[in-house]
Amino acid sequence: MNWRTQNTIYSFFPNVSPGYKIVENPRNLVHLPVILDKINEMETVVTDQNGKQLNLRGENLTIRYDLREIYNII
């Protein structure tokens, strides 16, 4: 088992057999505060349960991040 530290935004198990299209819609989203002017780069890596990068074999993959600006109300 791989015990290295990593940041995980979302994790799920596909509910279809290999070769079928996976459509995953996260529920119960939690928005956490971040300082957007401090973010200048984001990298996304899709891995298996062992942390090994997946070979998507040329298939398209769409990932959407939902970043929202919030205002401090005093």
N, C-alpha and C positions, 0 to 999 in steps of 0.2 A: 504494500500500500504506500502511496505517495503522501508524506506528511509535510511537504513544503508549504509555506505560507503563500496564499494567493488571494486576490480580490475577486469575488464572485458576485456578479450583479443578479444573475438569474440561473436557476438550474431546474431541469425537468427531464422526465423519461418519456420518449416518444410512445404514443399509443397506437402506432400502426406498424405493420411488418416492414422489413427492409425492402427498399425499392418503391415504397409508396410515399406520396407527398406528406410532409409533416406540417401541420398548421397548429401553432401554439399561441394562445392568447392568455397572457398572464392576468390573474385576478388579484384583487386586494393590493393594488399598487401603493407603495409608500414613497412619498417624495421627501428626500432629505436635503437639508441646506448645503449648498456648495458655493464657493466663491468663483463665479464664472470667469472673472478676469485673471484668475490664476491657472485656468485650464487652457493650455495651448496645443494639446495633442491628446487623442484618445486612441487606444489600440484594442481591437476585439479579436480574441482567439477562440475558436470553437473546438472544444476538446471532448474526449470520451470520459468515462468515469475514472480512468486512470491518469488523466491529465495529458494524454497523448493527442496531438493536434489531428483533427479529422481530415481525411482526403475527400473532398466533396465531388471529385471526378467531373469538374467543369459545370456542376449544377449551380444555378443562381441561388443566392441566399440574401434575404432582406432582414435587416435588424433595424429597429427604430428606437431611438432614445427620446424620452420625453423630458426635456429640460424646461423648467418654467421660472420666470422671474417673479419673485415675491417682494412685497414691500413691507417694511417694518411699520406697524401701526402702533403708536404709543398712546 
